[in-house]
């Protein structure tokens, strides 16, 4: 799970590739909505664990080479071209070659941590002499890469992003226009934009799940389907909406100051850790509604409907005020990470 969180945070910080991160989170909601089991939302955990062990093991094995390289640089500073520097130069070459062979062999053996800790030289010699070994592992690597389903997640994220922008751009655009108007007109226009955003946040989390389930972009605009979902499972829908908006609000505090480009992915860790549970609960709420054929009691429906208003209203006010402390100002309102890519600072 740690590998998944770090991977999503890294992808979210890279333009275009961040559609992979959004697509994965959308698929999480869709999987849970189809099955009704939260554990089904942890997609590709075993593959992510293997990738994490590959990268972590490689990082560990590279430490001796880094140490010898540092000694070589120090020797060159103290006595350039001296015997000690030349000796460390030879050591750097030898250690680098051995380390490269060890890393490649550990990757071929599966990339588990124990593969990096013990080189298994006898097994390596047998593998080199065995005919057809290269072809077998080449096919295994290709199967692993295909199993990651990267094109699927990218296409899902790109379409989901486009659909969400269609919903969010009108109210956010009104906020941006209102910021350039005089006080009176700006306030009135901001109220209009706030009301539109209020309506959008009531429906958009569940419209995203509906889009993933049906795998049609048009499904993200079928707002009447969300009303039917609410009538069948009002408590679950309300709770999922509460968690989604509640977990999104603290993340706006990370936008107070511009993050250095080199560590832009670090805030993404916090974003993913907050948004991932919200996606799971949203899928669970939709699954509850899909399993029920009849509407809930009239009292439950209207009590939950009334309770939705303060939840969505408080979120809209909080998001509107974020333009006054966000580094990007009013344009920071474009960063609706509760629905779009889980990355701050104009990562959308």
VEXKOLMAR-576895 format. One record per atom (N, C-alpha, C): x, y, z; residue in one letter. Coordinates in steps of 0.02 Angstrom, whole numbers, padded with zeros to 5 digits, always signed. Layout:
REM VEXKOLMAR-576895
XYZA
...
This chain:
REM VEXKOLMAR-576895
+00041-00060+00000X
+00000+00000+00000X
+00043+00063+00000X
+00100+00060+00036X
+00147+00116+00035X
+00172+00129-00035X
+00186+00076-00072X
+00209+00084-00141X
+00156+00116-00184X
+00093+00099-00173X
+00038+00129-00212X
+00033+00204-00196X
+00036+00222-00133X
+00030+00292-00113X
+00088+00334-00142X
+00149+00308-00136X
+00207+00345-00162X
+00203+00349-00239X
+00183+00294-00271X
+00178+00294-00344X
+00126+00343-00369X
+00068+00345-00336X
+00016+00393-00357X
+00038+00464-00346X
+00074+00477-00290X
+00099+00544-00277X
+00150+00566-00329X
+00194+00521-00349X
+00244+00537-00400X
+00210+00550-00467X
+00162+00508-00486X
+00128+00518-00549X
+00087+00583-00549X
+00057+00599-00492X
+00015+00659-00489X
+00055+00722-00498X
+00120+00720-00485X
+00162+00780-00491X
+00189+00790-00562X
+00176+00742-00607X
+00203+00746-00675X
+00145+00762-00723X
+00149+00816-00760X
+00095+00832-00808X
+00084+00775-00857X
+00023+00765-00876X
-00001+00713-00922X
-00002+00645-00887X
+00054+00625-00856X
+00054+00562-00820X
+00008+00564-00760X
-00010+00623-00737X
-00055+00626-00680X
-00125+00599-00696X
-00141+00590-00760X
-00203+00557-00777X
-00203+00484-00754X
-00144+00454-00750X
-00139+00385-00724X
-00161+00384-00651X
-00140+00434-00613X
-00158+00436-00542X
-00233+00446-00534X
-00262+00491-00572X
-00334+00502-00568X
-00372+00440-00592X
-00349+00409-00646X
-00382+00350-00671X
-00382+00293-00621X
-00327+00285-00585X
-00323+00232-00534X
-00374+00246-00478X
-00378+00308-00455X
-00424+00324-00401X
-00497+00317-00423X
-00511+00333-00485X
-00578+00322-00511X
-00594+00248-00514X
-00546+00208-00536X
-00557+00136-00540X
-00567+00106-00471X
-00536+00135-00420X
-00546+00112-00351X
-00620+00117-00332X
-00649+00175-00346X
-00720+00185-00330X
-00764+00137-00371X
-00747+00128-00434X
-00787+00084-00477X
-00784+00012-00454X
-00725-00012-00435X
-00718-00081-00412X
-00760-00094-00350X
-00756-00048-00302X
-00795-00056-00240X
-00869-00051-00255X
-00889-00007-00300X
-00960+00001-00316X
-00988-00063-00348X
-00948-00096-00390X
-00972-00156-00423X
-00979-00215-00374X
-00930-00221-00329X
-00930-00280-00285X
-00960-00267-00217X
-00956-00205-00193X
-00979-00190-00126X
-00928-00206-00072X
-00868-00228-00091X
-00816-00246-00042X
-00760-00195-00045X
-00743-00166+00013X
-00691-00116+00015X
-00623-00145-00006X
-00611-00208+00009X
-00545-00237-00007X
-00533-00240-00083X
-00587-00240-00123X
-00577-00241-00195X
-00550-00175-00222X
-00552-00123-00180X
-00526-00058-00202X
-00451-00053-00200X
-00418-00101-00168X
-00345-00099-00165X
-00318-00135-00227X
-00321-00101-00283X
-00305-00130-00348X
-00229-00135-00356X
-00207-00194-00377X
-00136-00202-00394X
-00089-00197-00335X
-00112-00216-00276X
-00069-00211-00217X
-00007-00255-00223X
-00017-00316-00248X
+00040-00362-00254X
+00091-00337-00306X
+00066-00312-00361X
+00112-00285-00412X
+00148-00224-00386X
+00112-00182-00348X
+00144-00122-00320X
+00197-00142-00269X
+00183-00195-00230X
+00233-00219-00182X
+00296-00243-00217X
+00288-00276-00274X
+00346-00299-00311X
+00386-00240-00339X
+00352-00189-00365X
+00387-00130-00390X
+00422-00094-00332X
+00389-00090-00275X
+00420-00058-00217X
+00482-00094-00194X
+00480-00161-00192X
+00539-00199-00172X
+00595-00193-00222X
+00578-00188-00287X
+00629-00178-00338X
+00666-00111-00327X
+00628-00058-00317X
+00659+00007-00309X
+00696+00013-00243X
+00666-00012-00189X
+00699-00007-00124X
+00762-00050-00121X
+00758-00111-00148X
+00817-00154-00150X
+00873-00124-00191X
+00855-00095-00249X
+00906-00063-00291X
+00939-00005-00254X
+00899+00034-00219X
+00926+00090-00181X
+00975+00066-00127X
+00958+00011-00093X
+01003-00015-00042X
+01069-00040-00072X
+01065-00077-00127X
+01124-00107-00156X
+01172-00054-00184X
+01146+00004-00203X
+01187+00056-00232X
+01230+00093-00180X
+01216+00082-00115X
+01253+00119-00064X
+01328+00105-00065X
+01351+00043-00071X
+01425+00033-00075X
+01457+00071-00133X
+01424+00071-00191X
+01452+00107-00247X
+01454+00182-00233X
+01403+00208-00200X
+01403+00279-00182X
+01460+00295-00134X
+01470+00250-00085X
+01523+00262-00036X
+01592+00263-00069X
+01606+00213-00111X
+01671+00210-00145X
+01680+00271-00191X
+01626+00291-00225X
+01630+00349-00269X
+01645+00412-00230X
+01615+00418-00170X
+01630+00476-00127X
+01702+00477-00104X
+01730+00419-00087X
+01800+00415-00067X
+01846+00434-00125X
+01828+00414-00186X
+01867+00431-00245X
+01867+00506-00257X
+01810+00539-00250X
+01807+00611-00259X
+01848+00647-00206X
+01844+00624-00143X
+01883+00655-00090X
+01958+00647-00102X
+01978+00587-00125X
+02050+00576-00139X
+02074+00621-00195X
+02031+00632-00245X
+02050+00676-00300X
+02056+00749-00277X
+02016+00768-00229X
+02021+00837-00203X
+02086+00847-00163X
+02104+00795-00124X
+02164+00801-00082X
+02228+00794-00122X
+02230+00743-00166X
+02291+00729-00206X
+02270+00709-00277X
+02255+00759-00319X
+02233+00743-00387X
+02284+00701-00425X
+02261+00645-00453X
+02305+00602-00491X
+02352+00560-00450X
+02347+00561-00383X
+02390+00521-00340X
+02373+00447-00342X
+02415+00408-00307X
+02405+00336-00306X
+02340+00316-00272X
+02324+00350-00218X
+02262+00334-00183X
+02201+00349-00227X
+02203+00405-00262X
+02147+00423-00306X
+02140+00372-00362X
+02197+00351-00391X
+02194+00301-00445X
+02167+00235-00419X
+02187+00215-00358X
+02162+00153-00329X
+02087+00155-00318X
+02062+00212-00293X
+01990+00218-00283X
+01954+00222-00350X
+01986+00249-00402X
+01955+00250-00468X
+01944+00180-00495X
+01995+00136-00486X
+01987+00066-00506X
+01932+00033-00465X
+01931+00048-00400X
+01879+00019-00356X
+01809+00040-00378X
+01802+00102-00400X
+01737+00126-00423X
+01713+00086-00483X
+01759+00074-00530X
+01741+00036-00590X
+01720-00035-00571X
+01761-00068-00529X
+01747-00138-00510X
+01681-00143-00472X
+01672-00099-00422X
+01611-00101-00382X
+01549-00085-00424X
+01556-00038-00471X
+01499-00021-00514X
+01479-00079-00558X
+01528-00114-00587X
+01513-00172-00629X
+01480-00227-00589X
+01509-00243-00531X
+01480-00296-00489X
+01410-00277-00464X
+01401-00214-00447X
+01335-00191-00423X
+01284-00195-00479X
+01304-00177-00540X
+01257-00180-00596X
+01236-00252-00610X
+01284-00298-00608X
+01267-00369-00618X
+01221-00394-00563X
+01237-00375-00502X
+01197-00397-00445X
+01125-00371-00450X
+01117-00307-00469X
+01050-00278-00475X
+01011-00313-00531X
+01044-00322-00589X
+01010-00355-00645X
+00989-00426-00626X
+01032-00463-00591X
+01016-00531-00571X
+00960-00532-00520X
+00960-00484-00474X
+00905-00480-00425X
+00839-00465-00459X
+00840-00421-00509X
+00779-00406-00546X
+00755-00468-00583X
+00801-00505-00614X
+00782-00564-00651X
+00751-00616-00605X
+00775-00622-00544X
+00749-00671-00497X
+00683-00650-00465X
+00658-00593-00483X
+00592-00573-00458X
+00592-00508-00420X
+00650-00483-00400X
+00653-00419-00367X
+00630-00418-00295X
+00626-00476-00263X
+00610-00477-00191X
+00670-00453-00151X
+00658-00430-00091X
+00713-00402-00051X
+00767-00454-00038X
+00747-00517-00028X
+00798-00569-00016X
+00842-00580-00077X
+00816-00564-00136X
+00857-00570-00197X
+00913-00518-00197X
+00902-00460-00167X
+00954-00409-00164X
+01004-00423-00108X
+00982-00458-00056X
+01026-00471+00001X
+01075-00528-00012X
+01055-00577-00054X
+01099-00633-00069X
+01105-00641-00145X
+01165-00638-00174X
+01172-00639-00247X
+01160-00707-00279X
+01164-00762-00242X
+01154-00830-00270X
+01197-00841-00332X
+01263-00841-00326X
+01307-00846-00385X
+01300-00912-00422X
+01291-00968-00385X
+01285-01033-00419X
+01223-01034-00463X
+01169-01007-00438X
+01107-01004-00476X
+01116-00960-00538X
+01156-00907-00532X
+01170-00863-00588X
+01207-00900-00644X
+01256-00940-00624X
+01293-00978-00674X
+01248-01029-00710X
+01205-01061-00672X
+01158-01108-00703X
+01110-01073-00750X
+01088-01014-00732X
+01041-00976-00774X
+01075-00955-00839X
+01139-00935-00836X
+01174-00914-00896X
+01183-00972-00944X
+01195-01031-00917X
+01206-01090-00959X
+01142-01122-00984X
+01086-01106-00953X
+01023-01138-00972X
+00996-01106-01036X
+00980-01145-01087X
+00953-01116-01150X
+00881-01091-01140X
+00866-01036-01172X
+00798-01009-01169X
+00782-00969-01108X
+00831-00956-01064X
+00817-00919-01002X
+00798-00847-01017X
+00833-00816-01064X
+00819-00746-01080X
+00748-00736-01106X
+00727-00780-01151X
+00660-00774-01179X
+00606-00782-01127X
+00617-00828-01080X
+00566-00840-01027X
+00557-00778-00984X
+00613-00749-00961X
+00608-00691-00917X
+00586-00629-00955X
+00604-00624-01019X
+00580-00568-01059X
+00504-00570-01064X
+00475-00629-01077X
+00403-00635-01081X
+00370-00621-01014X
+00403-00641-00959X
+00375-00628-00892X
+00373-00553-00877X
+00425-00518-00897X
+00427-00445-00886X
+00373-00411-00928X
+00366-00432-00991X
+00314-00402-01033X
+00244-00415-01006X
+00232-00476-00981X
+00167-00492-00951X
+00154-00449-00890X
+00207-00437-00850X
+00199-00395-00790X
+00180-00324-00809X
+00215-00297-00860X
+00201-00228-00881X
+00130-00222-00910X
+00110-00272-00950X
+00042-00271-00978X
-00010-00275-00922X
+00006-00315-00870X
-00040-00323-00814X
-00051-00260-00774X
-00007-00211-00781X
-00016-00148-00746X
-00075-00107-00775X
-00095-00121-00835X
-00153-00089-00867X
-00145-00013-00870X
-00086+00011-00886X
-00073+00083-00887X
-00116+00119-00939X
-00124+00093-01001X
-00168+00129-01048X
-00240+00135-01023X
-00264+00083-00989X
-00332+00086-00962X
-00340+00142-00911X
-00293+00146-00864X
-00297+00197-00812X
-00288+00267-00842X
-00244+00273-00890X
-00233+00339-00921X
-00296+00362-00958X
-00326+00319-00997X
-00386+00337-01035X
-00444+00351-00988X
-00450+00313-00935X
-00503+00324-00886X
-00493+00392-00852X
-00431+00406-00832X
-00417+00470-00799X
-00427+00529-00845X
-00407+00523-00908X
-00415+00578-00956X
-00489+00594-00967X
-00529+00541-00976X
-00601+00553-00986X
-00634+00579-00923X
-00615+00551-00865X
-00643+00575-00803X
-00625+00648-00790X
-00563+00666-00807X
-00542+00736-00799X
-00584+00782-00843X
-00594+00761-00905X
-00633+00803-00952X
-00704+00812-00927X
-00735+00758-00903X
-00803+00764-00878X
-00808+00808-00817X
-00760+00802-00770X
-00761+00844-00710X
-00750+00917-00726X
-00707+00931-00775X
-00695+01000-00794X
-00759+01032-00821X
-00797+00993-00858X
-00861+01020-00884X
-00908+01041-00827X
-00906+01006-00772X
-00947+01024-00715X
-00917+01082-00675X
-00852+01081-00665X
-00820+01128-00619X
-00802+01195-00651X
-00790+01195-00716X
-00767+01257-00748X
-00817+01314-00744X
-00883+01302-00754X
-00929+01359-00750X
-00929+01394-00682X
-00937+01359-00625X
-00937+01396-00562X
-00868+01426-00546X
-00815+01389-00558X
-00748+01416-00544X
-00733+01474-00590X
-00753+01469-00654X
-00744+01525-00700X
-00780+01587-00677X
-00839+01579-00649X
-00876+01637-00623X
-00839+01668-00565X
-00810+01627-00521X
-00769+01653-00466X
-00711+01695-00492X
-00678+01670-00544X
-00620+01705-00572X
-00641+01771-00602X
-00697+01770-00640X
-00721+01833-00670X
-00742+01883-00616X
-00774+01857-00563X
-00797+01901-00509X
-00739+01936-00474X
-00681+01905-00473X
-00623+01935-00439X
-00598+01997-00475X
-00616+02006-00538X
-00594+02065-00577X
-00647+02119-00579X
-00705+02107-00551X
-00759+02156-00553X
-00758+02200-00490X
-00791+02257-00493X
-00798+02299-00432X
-00834+02261-00377X
-00830+02287-00317X
-00854+02252-00258X
-00927+02228-00265X
-00972+02273-00285X
-01043+02254-00288X
-01057+02199-00337X
-01035+02209-00399X
-01047+02158-00450X
-01009+02094-00435X
-00949+02100-00407X
-00911+02040-00391X
-00944+01997-00338X
-00975+02028-00289X
-01009+01990-00236X
-01069+01953-00264X
-01108+01986-00305X
-01168+01954-00334X
-01147+01895-00378X
-01096+01906-00419X
-01074+01853-00464X
-01043+01796-00424X
-01009+01811-00370X
-00981+01758-00327X
-01035+01716-00295X
-01090+01748-00276X
-01147+01710-00248X
-01175+01662-00300X
-01179+01684-00362X
-01203+01641-00416X
-01156+01582-00425X
-01091+01596-00428X
-01042+01543-00435X
-01043+01496-00375X
-01052+01522-00315X
-01055+01480-00256X
-01114+01433-00256X
-01172+01459-00279X
-01231+01416-00283X
-01221+01361-00334X
-01190+01377-00391X
-01177+01327-00442X
-01129+01274-00416X
-01076+01295-00381X
-01028+01247-00353X
-01061+01205-00299X
-01107+01234-00261X
-01144+01197-00211X
-01182+01138-00242X
-01215+01151-00298X
-01252+01098-00332X
-01205+01045-00361X
-01147+01068-00386X
-01100+01022-00418X
-01072+00973-00367X
-01051+00997-00308X
-01020+00952-00259X
-01069+00902-00231X
-01133+00916-00234X
-01182+00867-00211X
-01185+00805-00256X
-01170+00814-00320X
-01179+00761-00368X
-01113+00731-00396X
-01061+00773-00402X
-01003+00753-00440X
-00967+00690-00414X
-00957+00681-00348X
-00923+00620-00326X
-00957+00556-00349X
-01022+00557-00351X
-01060+00496-00369X
-01069+00491-00445X
-01068+00548-00479X
-01068+00546-00552X
-01003+00516-00578X
-00948+00528-00543X
-00885+00497-00563X
-00889+00421-00558X
-00920+00397-00504X
-00927+00324-00497X
-00973+00296-00550X
-01027+00332-00564X
-01073+00310-00617X
-01037+00307-00684X
-00993+00353-00698X
-00953+00353-00760X
-00909+00291-00763X
-00876+00273-00708X
-00831+00216-00708X
-00871+00151-00717X
-00928+00146-00683X
-00968+00084-00687X
-00992+00073-00758X
-01018+00124-00790X
-01045+00117-00857X
-00993+00124-00912X
-00934+00153-00894X
-00880+00162-00942X
-00903+00203-01002X
-00943+00253-00988X
-00966+00300-01040X
-00957+00370-01014X
-00928+00414-01054X
-00918+00483-01031X
-00985+00518-01019X
-01035+00500-01058X
-01100+00532-01049X
-01130+00516-00981X
-01108+00461-00950X
-01136+00441-00885X
-01118+00491-00830X
-01066+00531-00841X
-01046+00579-00790X
-01093+00639-00788X
-01138+00643-00836X
-01188+00698-00838X
-01258+00674-00819X
-01266+00611-00802X
-01333+00584-00785X
-01348+00597-00712X
-01363+00659-00696X
-01373+00679-00626X
-01436+00648-00595X
-01484+00630-00636X
-01544+00599-00609X
-01528+00530-00580X
-01478+00497-00607X
-01457+00433-00579X
-01433+00440-00508X
-01398+00495-00494X
-01374+00507-00426X
-01432+00520-00379X
-01484+00554-00402X
-01543+00565-00361X
-01575+00499-00343X
-01577+00453-00391X
-01605+00386-00376X
-01561+00349-00327X
-01495+00355-00334X
-01450+00324-00286X
-01463+00350-00215X
-01472+00416-00210X
-01484+00446-00144X
-01549+00420-00114X
-01600+00413-00153X
-01664+00390-00127X
-01659+00318-00101X
-01616+00278-00130X
-01610+00208-00108X
-01562+00200-00049X
-01512+00243-00043X
-01464+00237+00012X
-01444+00307+00036X
-01489+00344+00067X
-01474+00414+00085X
-01420+00421+00138X
-01420+00376+00187X
-01370+00383+00241X
-01300+00369+00214X
-01293+00317+00174X
-01227+00300+00146X
-01202+00355+00099X
-01246+00382+00057X
-01227+00435+00011X
-01206+00497+00049X
-01245+00515+00101X
-01227+00574+00141X
-01160+00564+00176X
-01148+00506+00204X
-01086+00494+00240X
-01026+00497+00192X
-01033+00468+00133X
-00979+00470+00083X
-00966+00542+00062X
-01018+00582+00052X
-01009+00652+00034X
-00973+00690+00090X
-00993+00677+00152X
-00962+00709+00209X
-00887+00695+00212X
-00868+00631+00205X
-00797+00612+00209X
-00758+00641+00150X
-00787+00639+00090X
-00753+00666+00031X
-00736+00739+00039X
-00785+00779+00061X
-00774+00851+00067X
-00733+00867+00129X
-00744+00830+00183X
-00707+00843+00244X
-00633+00828+00236X
-00617+00773+00202X
-00547+00754+00192X
-00512+00800+00141X
-00552+00834+00099X
-00522+00878+00049X
-00503+00946+00078X
-00539+00968+00130X
-00528+01036+00155X
-00459+01047+00186X
-00433+01002+00228X
-00365+01015+00256X
-00311+01020+00204X
-00322+00990+00146X
-00270+00990+00095X
-00259+01059+00065X
-00308+01103+00071X
-00300+01171+00045X
-00247+01209+00085X
-00234+01188+00146X
-00183+01222+00186X
-00113+01212+00158X
-00103+01158+00119X
-00038+01145+00089X
-00023+01192+00030X
-00073+01232+00011X
-00064+01277-00046X
-00047+01347-00026X
-00032+01357+00040X
-00017+01425+00064X
+00048+01450+00032X
+00097+01407+00023X
+00162+01427-00004X
+00181+01381-00061X
+00215+01408-00110X
+00238+01369-00167X
+00290+01317-00145X
+00280+01255-00166X
+00327+01202-00151X
+00380+01199-00204X
+00443+01187-00183X
+00498+01181-00231X
+00484+01125-00280X
+00505+01135-00343X
+00490+01087-00395X
+00520+01018-00380X
+00579+01018-00346X
+00613+00955-00332X
+00574+00911-00284X
+00533+00941-00241X
+00496+00902-00191X
+00421+00912-00201X
+00400+00928-00262X
+00329+00940-00275X
+00287+00879-00263X
+00318+00819-00264X
+00279+00758-00255X
+00264+00745-00181X
+00302+00776-00135X
+00292+00762-00064X
+00222+00782-00039X
+00197+00843-00056X
+00128+00858-00036X
+00078+00809-00066X
+00096+00781-00124X
+00051+00732-00155X
+00041+00671-00112X
+00090+00653-00070X
+00081+00597-00024X
+00022+00610+00023X
+00019+00671+00050X
-00036+00688+00095X
-00102+00688+00057X
-00101+00715-00003X
-00162+00718-00043X
-00189+00648-00056X
-00146+00602-00077X
-00168+00535-00093X
-00194+00499-00031X
-00160+00507+00025X
-00180+00473+00087X
-00249+00496+00111X
-00267+00558+00096X
-00333+00583+00114X
-00386+00564+00063X
-00368+00566-00001X
-00417+00556-00053X
-00433+00482-00063X
-00384+00438-00054X
-00395+00367-00065X
-00452+00339-00022X
-00454+00352+00045X
-00511+00327+00084X
-00578+00356+00061X
-00577+00419+00039X
-00639+00449+00016X
-00665+00414-00047X
-00619+00394-00091X
-00640+00358-00152X
-00669+00289-00133X
-00639+00257-00084X
-00665+00192-00062X
-00736+00199-00035X
-00747+00249+00007X
-00813+00259+00037X
-00865+00280-00015X
-00845+00319-00064X
-00891+00338-00117X
-00915+00278-00156X
-00868+00233-00174X
-00887+00172-00208X
-00931+00128-00165X
-00917+00125-00100X
-00958+00084-00055X
-01029+00111-00051X
-01036+00178-00047X
-01103+00208-00043X
-01143+00193-00106X
-01111+00197-00164X
-01146+00182-00227X
-01166+00109-00229X
-01123+00065-00205X
-01140-00006-00205X
-01201-00020-00161X
-01206+00016-00106X
-01265+00008-00062X
-01329+00026-00099X
-01325+00080-00138X
-01385+00101-00174X
-01402+00053-00231X
-01350+00025-00264X
-01363-00020-00320X
-01393-00086-00296X
-01379-00107-00235X
-01404-00170-00210X
-01477-00165-00187X
-01500-00105-00174X
-01568-00096-00151X
-01614-00081-00210X
-01671-00112-00211X
-01719-00102-00265X
-01774-00053-00247X
-01782-00040-00183X
-01836+00005-00161X
-01805+00067-00128X
-01844+00120-00126X
-01821+00181-00095X
-01821+00174-00019X
-01778+00213+00013X
-01776+00213+00086X
-01837+00249+00114X
-01845+00248+00179X
-01902+00281+00210X
-01902+00356+00196X
-01960+00384+00190X
-01967+00455+00174X
-01931+00498+00226X
-01935+00480+00289X
-01903+00520+00342X
-01827+00520+00333X
-01799+00462+00321X
-01726+00457+00312X
-01704+00499+00252X
-01742+00496+00197X
-01723+00532+00137X
-01720+00607+00150X
-01770+00634+00182X
-01773+00706+00190X
-01727+00732+00246X
-01717+00691+00297X
-01669+00712+00349X
-01599+00715+00319X
-01580+00664+00280X
-01514+00664+00249X
-01507+00719+00196X
-01562+00732+00162X
-01560+00785+00111X
-01548+00853+00144X
-01581+00864+00200X
-01570+00927+00236X
-01499+00931+00263X
-01472+00875+00287X
-01404+00874+00315X
-01351+00883+00261X
-01369+00870+00199X
-01321+00882+00145X
-01305+00955+00135X
-01354+00998+00148X
-01345+01069+00136X
-01288+01100+00176X
-01286+01090+00242X
-01230+01121+00279X
-01162+01091+00260X
-01160+01027+00242X
-01097+00995+00223X
-01070+01027+00159X
-01112+01029+00107X
-01091+01058+00043X
-01081+01133+00049X
-01124+01167+00088X
-01118+01240+00095X
-01054+01260+00130X
-01035+01224+00183X
-00973+01241+00218X
-00913+01229+00173X
-00915+01176+00134X
-00859+01162+00088X
-00852+01217+00036X
-00908+01240+00009X
-00905+01293-00042X
-00876+01357-00013X
-00898+01375+00047X
-00871+01436+00080X
-00797+01428+00093X
-00776+01369+00116X
-00706+01357+00131X
-00663+01362+00067X
-00688+01332+00013X
-00651+01334-00050X
-00648+01406-00077X
-00702+01442-00071X
-00703+01511-00095X
-00652+01554-00057X
-00648+01545+00009X
-00601+01584+00049X
-00528+01564+00036X
-00517+01504+00009X
-00448+01482-00002X
-00411+01526-00052X
-00447+01563-00094X
-00413+01606-00142X
-00375+01662-00109X
-00392+01677-00046X
-00360+01733-00011X
-00296+01712+00026X
-00284+01647+00033X
-00222+01625+00064X
-00183+01577+00020X
-00211+01557-00036X
-00176+01512-00082X
-00122+01550-00120X
-00066+01516-00133X
-00011+01547-00170X
-00034+01569-00240X
-00079+01532-00271X
-00101+01547-00338X
-00161+01594-00340X
-00184+01617-00282X
-00239+01664-00280X
-00304+01632-00305X
-00342+01671-00343X
-00406+01647-00367X
-00398+01589-00415X
-00341+01585-00449X
-00331+01529-00496X
-00319+01463-00459X
-00306+01467-00394X
-00301+01407-00355X
-00367+01370-00348X
-00423+01404-00364X
-00488+01372-00362X
-00494+01319-00417X
-00451+01322-00467X
-00451+01270-00519X
-00427+01203-00491X
-00392+01204-00435X
-00364+01143-00407X
-00415+01109-00362X
-00463+01078-00391X
-00516+01043-00354X
-00494+00970-00344X
-00447+00959-00298X
-00418+00893-00290X
-00466+00841-00262X
-00522+00863-00236X
-00572+00814-00213X
-00602+00776-00272X
-00599+00806-00331X
-00630+00775-00389X
-00580+00764-00447X
-00525+00801-00448X
-00478+00797-00503X
-00415+00762-00481X
-00359+00780-00512X
-00295+00748-00498X
-00273+00764-00427X
-00251+00714-00387X
-00232+00727-00318X
-00163+00760-00313X
-00158+00822-00334X
-00095+00859-00331X
-00109+00932-00321X
-00072+00965-00277X
-00082+01037-00266X
-00043+01079-00316X
-00049+01145-00309X
-00006+01192-00346X
-00013+01185-00421X
-00072+01196-00445X
-00088+01196-00516X
-00076+01128-00548X
-00076+01075-00507X
-00072+01008-00535X
-00140+00985-00560X
-00193+01024-00543X
-00261+01008-00564X
-00281+00938-00540X
